Amino acid sequence: MARAGKISGFTLVELLLVMVILATIAALATPALRGFNRSRLLPNTAQELVTTARWCQIQAISEGLTYRLNFDAGAGTWYVTKDDGTGINFSPVATSLVPEVFTLPEGISMEPVIPQAKDGGVYISFDPGGRCDLGSITLRSESVAVVITCDTPMGSYYVVKAAGGG
């Protein structure tokens, strides 16, 4: 039982010591968390590209129009266009789910290899019957590479391998 007049609690020195310990732990953890975020950029970008390709395929089937996933490796961007109904003209697509242009994060490069692309463009076509152009897109960050591919015309694009260290 506590004596009358005595108040229990922490002293200012004890509280300051706890604050110093917490600040030290936070200072030690911050660089590790920063590295974790940087290491997730490449896999997250690859997944975003795969998701965009699958969205194009679903939209082409549901709307009965050809969709294209276009690449500009020099600018580090990709974007979606769709047939305006003529089979010749393609207009940009931007929705709440798909921005007008996707931009690669700093330090990541893109190498699309789409042999079927015509008219000088680099794109993957998704037609209303569910077919898509075959090809691959390699995303690189430092010494790590991720390859995204589709190996059958009626298939979907997916991450096939990650290679390298880093």
C-alpha atoms as a printed R data frame, in Angstrom:
    type eleno elety resid chain resno       x       y       z
1   ATOM     1    CA   MET     A     1   0.000   0.000   0.000
2   ATOM     2    CA   ALA     A     2   1.370   3.404  -0.981
3   ATOM     3    CA   ARG     A     3   2.174   5.904   1.693
4   ATOM     4    CA   ALA     A     4   0.000   8.937   1.968
5   ATOM     5    CA   GLY     A     5   1.411  11.919   0.037
6   ATOM     6    CA   LYS     A     6   3.722   9.885  -2.216
7   ATOM     7    CA   ILE     A     7   2.868  10.003  -5.953
8   ATOM     8    CA   SER     A     8   4.106   7.156  -8.126
9   ATOM     9    CA   GLY     A     9   5.173   7.753 -11.732
10  ATOM    10    CA   PHE     A    10   8.151   8.273 -14.018
11  ATOM    11    CA   THR     A    11  10.790  10.898 -13.591
12  ATOM    12    CA   LEU     A    12  11.718  13.286 -16.366
13  ATOM    13    CA   VAL     A    13  15.085  11.539 -16.732
14  ATOM    14    CA   GLU     A    14  13.399   8.159 -17.265
15  ATOM    15    CA   LEU     A    15  11.068   9.592 -19.926
16  ATOM    16    CA   LEU     A    16  13.977  11.246 -21.728
17  ATOM    17    CA   LEU     A    17  15.949   7.997 -21.680
18  ATOM    18    CA   VAL     A    18  13.023   6.114 -23.289
19  ATOM    19    CA   MET     A    19  12.702   8.845 -25.954
20  ATOM    20    CA   VAL     A    20  16.437   8.618 -26.756
21  ATOM    21    CA   ILE     A    21  16.194   4.830 -27.129
22  ATOM    22    CA   LEU     A    22  13.150   5.097 -29.447
23  ATOM    23    CA   ALA     A    23  14.837   7.806 -31.555
24  ATOM    24    CA   THR     A    24  17.955   5.638 -31.918
25  ATOM    25    CA   ILE     A    25  15.932   2.626 -33.044
26  ATOM    26    CA   ALA     A    26  14.034   4.766 -35.571
27  ATOM    27    CA   ALA     A    27  17.298   6.209 -36.931
28  ATOM    28    CA   LEU     A    28  18.739   2.711 -37.399
29  ATOM    29    CA   ALA     A    29  15.590   1.364 -39.099
30  ATOM    30    CA   THR     A    30  15.050   4.201 -41.591
31  ATOM    31    CA   PRO     A    31  17.821   3.257 -44.091
32  ATOM    32    CA   ALA     A    32  16.667  -0.366 -44.126
33  ATOM    33    CA   LEU     A    33  13.096   0.673 -44.901
34  ATOM    34    CA   ARG     A    34  14.275   3.014 -47.648
35  ATOM    35    CA   GLY     A    35  16.150   0.101 -49.269
36  ATOM    36    CA   PHE     A    36  13.066  -2.096 -49.026
37  ATOM    37    CA   ASN     A    37  10.965   0.429 -50.934
38  ATOM    38    CA   ARG     A    38  13.599   0.733 -53.665
39  ATOM    39    CA   SER     A    39  13.860  -3.061 -53.989
40  ATOM    40    CA   ARG     A    40  10.078  -3.315 -54.580
41  ATOM    41    CA   LEU     A    41   9.999  -0.833 -57.493
42  ATOM    42    CA   LEU     A    42  10.872  -3.372 -60.203
43  ATOM    43    CA   PRO     A    43   8.425  -6.132 -59.122
44  ATOM    44    CA   ASN     A    44   5.668  -3.561 -58.568
45  ATOM    45    CA   THR     A    45   6.268  -2.009 -62.009
46  ATOM    46    CA   ALA     A    46   6.219  -5.456 -63.639
47  ATOM    47    CA   GLN     A    47   2.926  -6.262 -61.929
48  ATOM    48    CA   GLU     A    48   1.463  -2.927 -63.026
49  ATOM    49    CA   LEU     A    49   2.409  -3.684 -66.642
50  ATOM    50    CA   VAL     A    50   0.907  -7.199 -66.458
51  ATOM    51    CA   THR     A    51  -2.274  -5.790 -64.931
52  ATOM    52    CA   THR     A    52  -2.533  -3.208 -67.726
53  ATOM    53    CA   ALA     A    53  -2.107  -5.919 -70.384
54  ATOM    54    CA   ARG     A    54  -4.809  -8.072 -68.806
55  ATOM    55    CA   TRP     A    55  -7.115  -5.055 -68.536
56  ATOM    56    CA   CYS     A    56  -6.629  -4.378 -72.267
57  ATOM    57    CA   GLN     A    57  -7.472  -7.980 -73.105
58  ATOM    58    CA   ILE     A    58 -10.650  -7.925 -71.002
59  ATOM    59    CA   GLN     A    59 -11.744  -4.556 -72.435
60  ATOM    60    CA   ALA     A    60 -11.178  -5.757 -76.015
61  ATOM    61    CA   ILE     A    61 -13.392  -8.777 -75.416
62  ATOM    62    CA   SER     A    62 -16.118  -6.912 -73.525
63  ATOM    63    CA   GLU     A    63 -16.319  -3.917 -75.911
64  ATOM    64    CA   GLY     A    64 -15.710  -5.809 -79.155
65  ATOM    65    CA   LEU     A    65 -12.889  -3.418 -80.139
66  ATOM    66    CA   THR     A    66  -9.160  -3.872 -80.614
67  ATOM    67    CA   TYR     A    67  -7.034  -2.460 -77.815
68  ATOM    68    CA   ARG     A    68  -3.309  -1.764 -77.986
69  ATOM    69    CA   LEU     A    69  -0.692  -1.555 -75.286
70  ATOM    70    CA   ASN     A    70   1.870   0.860 -76.773
71  ATOM    71    CA   PHE     A    71   5.491   1.217 -75.674
72  ATOM    72    CA   ASP     A    72   7.952   4.099 -75.899
73  ATOM    73    CA   ALA     A    73  11.159   2.625 -74.480
74  ATOM    74    CA   GLY     A    74  13.128   5.829 -75.064
75  ATOM    75    CA   ALA     A    75  10.738   7.859 -72.920
76  ATOM    76    CA   GLY     A    76  10.216   5.004 -70.464
77  ATOM    77    CA   THR     A    77   6.452   5.015 -70.910
78  ATOM    78    CA   TRP     A    78   3.572   2.826 -71.993
79  ATOM    79    CA   TYR     A    79  -0.013   3.759 -72.749
80  ATOM    80    CA   VAL     A    80  -3.293   2.238 -73.930
81  ATOM    81    CA   THR     A    81  -5.161   3.023 -77.149
82  ATOM    82    CA   LYS     A    82  -8.315   1.528 -78.626
83  ATOM    83    CA   ASP     A    83  -9.816   1.206 -82.072
84  ATOM    84    CA   ASP     A    84 -12.345   3.942 -82.813
85  ATOM    85    CA   GLY     A    85 -14.456   1.406 -84.708
86  ATOM    86    CA   THR     A    86 -12.798   1.895 -88.103
87  ATOM    87    CA   GLY     A    87 -10.023  -0.651 -87.610
88  ATOM    88    CA   ILE     A    88  -7.511   2.006 -88.648
89  ATOM    89    CA   ASN     A    89  -7.505   4.828 -86.097
90  ATOM    90    CA   PHE     A    90  -6.613   4.307 -82.454
91  ATOM    91    CA   SER     A    91  -7.345   6.866 -79.754
92  ATOM    92    CA   PRO     A    92  -5.802   7.158 -76.285
93  ATOM    93    CA   VAL     A    93  -7.645   5.581 -73.380
94  ATOM    94    CA   ALA     A    94  -7.696   7.164 -69.941
95  ATOM    95    CA   THR     A    95 -10.021   6.066 -67.164
96  ATOM    96    CA   SER     A    96 -10.010   6.135 -63.395
97  ATOM    97    CA   LEU     A    97  -8.194   2.769 -63.533
98  ATOM    98    CA   VAL     A    98  -5.868   3.464 -66.452
99  ATOM    99    CA   PRO     A    99  -3.964   6.750 -66.641
100 ATOM   100    CA   GLU     A   100  -3.236   8.332 -70.006
101 ATOM   101    CA   VAL     A   101   0.460   7.436 -69.711
102 ATOM   102    CA   PHE     A   102   2.339   5.101 -67.375
103 ATOM   103    CA   THR     A   103   5.895   6.242 -66.611
104 ATOM   104    CA   LEU     A   104   8.654   3.946 -65.423
105 ATOM   105    CA   PRO     A   105  10.151   4.823 -62.033
106 ATOM   106    CA   GLU     A   106  13.638   6.319 -62.052
107 ATOM   107    CA   GLY     A   107  16.336   3.669 -62.505
108 ATOM   108    CA   ILE     A   108  14.143   1.213 -64.424
109 ATOM   109    CA   SER     A   109  14.445   0.707 -68.183
110 ATOM   110    CA   MET     A   110  12.235  -1.180 -70.616
111 ATOM   111    CA   GLU     A   111  13.045  -3.354 -73.650
112 ATOM   112    CA   PRO     A   112   9.902  -4.484 -75.501
113 ATOM   113    CA   VAL     A   113  10.286  -7.188 -78.160
114 ATOM   114    CA   ILE     A   114   7.030  -7.394 -80.123
115 ATOM   115    CA   PRO     A   115   7.719  -8.987 -83.522
116 ATOM   116    CA   GLN     A   116   4.115  -8.712 -84.771
117 ATOM   117    CA   ALA     A   117   3.842  -4.917 -84.425
118 ATOM   118    CA   LYS     A   118   3.086  -3.245 -87.727
119 ATOM   119    CA   ASP     A   119   3.266   0.312 -89.084
120 ATOM   120    CA   GLY     A   120   6.492   1.074 -87.205
121 ATOM   121    CA   GLY     A   121   4.836   1.106 -83.793
122 ATOM   122    CA   VAL     A   122   5.835  -0.980 -80.824
123 ATOM   123    CA   TYR     A   123   2.619  -2.329 -79.344
124 ATOM   124    CA   ILE     A   124   0.709  -5.416 -78.338
125 ATOM   125    CA   SER     A   125  -2.713  -5.779 -79.948
126 ATOM   126    CA   PHE     A   126  -5.622  -7.387 -78.105
127 ATOM   127    CA   ASP     A   127  -8.491  -8.304 -80.408
128 ATOM   128    CA   PRO     A   128 -12.185  -8.787 -79.560
129 ATOM   129    CA   GLY     A   129 -11.862 -12.582 -79.888
130 ATOM   130    CA   GLY     A   130  -9.413 -12.704 -76.970
131 ATOM   131    CA   ARG     A   131  -6.244 -13.116 -79.048
132 ATOM   132    CA   CYS     A   132  -3.144 -11.037 -78.422
133 ATOM   133    CA   ASP     A   133   0.206 -10.478 -80.092
134 ATOM   134    CA   LEU     A   134   3.036 -12.564 -78.714
135 ATOM   135    CA   GLY     A   135   6.111 -10.872 -77.369
136 ATOM   136    CA   SER     A   136   8.082  -9.981 -74.290
137 ATOM   137    CA   ILE     A   137   8.991  -6.907 -72.310
138 ATOM   138    CA   THR     A   138  12.132  -6.861 -70.188
139 ATOM   139    CA   LEU     A   139  12.273  -4.432 -67.294
140 ATOM   140    CA   ARG     A   140  15.747  -3.740 -65.860
141 ATOM   141    CA   SER     A   141  16.924  -2.134 -62.652
142 ATOM   142    CA   GLU     A   142  20.660  -2.126 -61.937
143 ATOM   143    CA   SER     A   143  21.675  -5.812 -62.231
144 ATOM   144    CA   VAL     A   144  18.169  -7.270 -61.937
145 ATOM   145    CA   ALA     A   145  15.841  -8.025 -64.857
146 ATOM   146    CA   VAL     A   146  12.207  -9.107 -64.985
147 ATOM   147    CA   VAL     A   147  10.741 -10.569 -68.181
148 ATOM   148    CA   ILE     A   148   7.031 -10.295 -68.966
149 ATOM   149    CA   THR     A   149   5.728 -12.486 -71.771
150 ATOM   150    CA   CYS     A   150   2.792 -14.219 -73.393
151 ATOM   151    CA   ASP     A   151   3.520 -17.547 -75.055
152 ATOM   152    CA   THR     A   152   0.165 -18.367 -76.681
153 ATOM   153    CA   PRO     A   153  -2.143 -16.113 -78.713
154 ATOM   154    CA   MET     A   154  -5.095 -16.920 -76.439
155 ATOM   155    CA   GLY     A   155  -3.058 -16.538 -73.247
156 ATOM   156    CA   SER     A   156  -2.333 -13.611 -70.964
157 ATOM   157    CA   TYR     A   157   0.864 -11.738 -70.234
158 ATOM   158    CA   TYR     A   158   2.641 -12.743 -67.039
159 ATOM   159    CA   VAL     A   159   5.993 -12.379 -65.257
160 ATOM   160    CA   VAL     A   160   8.035 -15.329 -66.460
161 ATOM   161    CA   LYS     A   161  11.325 -14.824 -64.674
162 ATOM   162    CA   ALA     A   162  13.438 -12.565 -62.578
163 ATOM   163    CA   ALA     A   163  17.182 -12.790 -63.049
164 ATOM   164    CA   GLY     A   164  20.314 -11.276 -61.627
165 ATOM   165    CA   GLY     A   165  21.458 -10.219 -58.197
166 ATOM   166    CA   GLY     A   166  21.166  -6.972 -56.437
